[in-house]
Amino acid sequence: MYSVNYHRAASVEDAARLLGSGEAKLLSGGMTLIPAMKTRLAAPSDLVDISRIDALKGVTISGDTVTIGAATTHYEVANDAGLKKACPALAHLASLIGDPAVRHKGTIGGSVANNDPAADYPAALLALGATIETNKRRIAADDFFTGLFETALEDGEIITSISFTAPARAAYEKFRNPASRYAIVGVFVARGKDGAVRAAVTGAGGDGVFRSAEIESALAGNFDAAAVNGVTIPADALMTDIHASAEYRAHLVAVMAKRAVAAASA
């Protein structure tokens, strides 16, 4: 490691001010940033710790609207009683992230801001039609994720919360790497109370998380696992790496989607 200035922000406003210090980076759970610093892939001059800002923590349910503070840990998302009733699929998703050490330290805001192409939350936010709120504006999930490790966040912008309308039915299934537990393919499906269906895929896209028009079209008139039978996912925009080929990932997208719909309907 190397010399770095550490700041513990007292508020979101304080954090925004501190971000103006040299090449400063936000620190929440640090699940990606700290390893990157240790391997010299990242070299910020300052770390601005936002993990202890109370205003960024917790899950709030108001009617059908769910709001999750950006500094809420995966463990807290997975075990919140209100969320388990409003959207059990998201609580289940959080329980699948990493291992206990990661779940107790990593945060939903940090994961969303990092936008790892194999992360779980981006698929959930896309499928749920969520809104990402920052200290400056509100951004629809459809506009937020812009590419591999890329988002619509601007310099000095801090995610403060994520909100969405609780779906009528939803579920998430992933085929995970047995070592990292990242998704080789993960599919989150959601059926809104208005009947609209959204399905998002993580781990497979060559440009990161994406919505699957093929799955959404198949489920639009019949939200049943059998409706996914025969659905073909194009492989040309999917990634090939040491874990799976694009063609295998295309097959897995359909398989995980069918499992997710079955789970949502159970």
N, C-alpha and C positions, 0 to 999 in steps of 0.2 A: 504494500500500500504506500501511500505518499501523504504529505501534509494536506489537510483539508479543514476548513472552518465549519464547525457544527453550530447550528442555530436551532433552538426549540421554539417554534412559533406559538404565540399565545392566542392567536385568532387568525381567521382567514385573511383579514386585512393586513395583519402583521406578516403573514407568510408571503402575501403578494409584494409587500415592500421589500422583504428580504430577498426575494427572487431577483431583485435588481442588482444584487451583489456579485460582480464578476460573472463567472460561468456557473451560476447556482442551479441546483437540481432539487426537486421536492423529494422527500423521503417519507414514506408511509410504512409499509411492511418491509420494504427493501429486498424483496425476494428476487428481483431482477437486477436492481441497481448495485447492490453490494457485491454480488459475484462479478458483475461487469467491471466494477472498480478494482477488485482483487486481481483480475486478469488484464487490467489496463485497457479494456475496451471502452471505458468511460473514465473521464478525469475531471470531474467538477471541482471548481475552486471552493464551493460552499455547498453544504447540505442543509436544507430547510425542513426540519422534522415537523410534520403536521399530524402525527399519530395521536397526540394528546389533546387535540382540539375537540372539546365535547360537542360542539355544534355540528361536527362532521360524523358523529357516531349515532348508531341506533336505527331501528326499523319502526316506521310509523304507518299505521293503517287508518285511513279516513274514508269511510264508505267503501267504494271500490278502488280507491287510489292507494297504491303502495309506494312509500318513499323510503329509500335506504341511504343513509349517510355514507359518504365516500370512504371514511376511515373505519367503517364497520368491517370486522374481520370475516373471513370465510366461515370460521367456526360459529360466529354469532349469526350469520345469515342462515347457516344450516340448522341452527337450533332455536330460532325465534318462533315462539308458539303462534303468534299472530300470522307470520308469514307461512307457516305450515298449513294454516287454514285457508289463507287467501290465495297462495300460489305454492302448493307443496312441491311442484316441479323445480322451482328455483332453489328451494331449501335442499332438495335432493341433489341438485347439480353442485351446490356448494360443498356438500358432504363428500363428493367424489374428487375434489381438488387435492392434489399432492398427498401429503401425509399429515398426521396430527400437528407436527411442528410448523408446517407451512400454513395449515388452516388456522392456527392460533395467532399467526403473525401477519400473514398476507391479508390485503384488504381489497374490497370490490373496486374501489376507485383506482387503486394502483394497477390492478389487472386490466381494467377498461382503458386507462390512459396508455398503458404499454401496448395493448392490442397485439399480443403474441398471436400468430396465425393458428396456433393449436390450443389457445386458451378457451375456457368454457363459457365465461360470462358474455362475450360478444354475441354468440349464437342466441343466447337467451334474450338479450336486449333487442336484437333485431326481430326475433320471433314475437316478442311481447309488444313491439312497437313502442319501446321505452323512450324516455326523454332524459338526456344527460344535462344536468344543470351545473353551470360553472359560476365563478364569481362575477362573470360578465354577461352571460346570456344562457338561453336554453337551446339545446341542439337535439333534433330528432335522431334516433339511432340510425335511421336510413341515411342520414347525411354525415354521421360522426365517423364511421369506420371507412377510411379512404384507401387503405392498402396495407401491405405487410409492415407491421409496427408503425403504421401511419394513421393519424386521426386528424380531425378538423380543429384540434386545440391550437391556439395561437400562443406566442411567447407571453409568459406571465399569467396565463389562464389556468385556473385551478378547478378541478371537478369538486363540487360540493355535495351533490346527491344524484341519485338515479330514481326516477319515478315511472310508474306504468299503471295501467288499469288491469285489475285482476282478471284473468281469463276465465272462461267457463270450464275449459279443459286444457291441460298442457302436460307435456312430459319431455324429458331429455334422456337420450341414450347415447353412449359413446363406446367406441372400440378404442381402448386406450393402450398406450405404450406401457408394458409391464414394469419398466424401470422408472420412468419419469411421471407416469400417469397422465401425461398430456394426451389429448385426443389425436389419434391417427385419423379418425373421423368421428365427429359428434353431431347429432341432429336434435334440434329443439323444435317441437311442433306446438302450436297454440291455436285454439279456437276461441275467438272472442264471443262475448255474450250476444253480439249482433250476428253471429254465424260466420264471420270472416275468418279465414284460415291463413296463418303465416307459418313458414317453415324455414329455418336458417341452419346453415352447415358451417362447422368449424373444423380445422385440421386438414382440410382437403383442398381448398381453393389456392390456386397459384398466386392470387392477389389477396388472400386472406378470407375472412368470413364473408358469406354471401347468402342471399335468399334463393331457394330453389323453386323456380317457376313450375317445374315439372311436378314436384310433390304437391305444391299448393293447388295446382290445377286438378290433380287427381283427387284431392281431399275436399275440394270446394263443394261438391254436391253430395259427398258421402264420406263423413269423417269416420272411416272404419279402416282397420289394417288391411283388409282385403282389397281396398281401393288402390293400394300401392302396388299390388301384383302387376307385373308387366311394365311398370314405369322404368324407363331407361334414362339414366343420367349421363349427359355428354362428358367425355373424359378429356376433351381438348383443353379445357381451362383449369384442369386439376393438376396437382403437383405430383412429381415422382421423386422419391428420395430412397435412402437405405431401408426405410421401414415399409414402404408400399409403393407400387406403381400407380399411375393415374387411373389405369383401367380397374385395378383392384379397389382403389378408393371410390370410384364411380359405383361399383357393385356394393360397397359397404354403405354408401349414402342411402341407397334404397333399403338395405337391410336394417340399418339403424332407424330410418324413418318409420318403417313398418313396426318395429319394436316400440318406438316412442308412441305411435298412435294407439297400439294395443295397451300400453301402460296408461295412457291418458284416458282410455275408455274403460279401464278396469274399475 
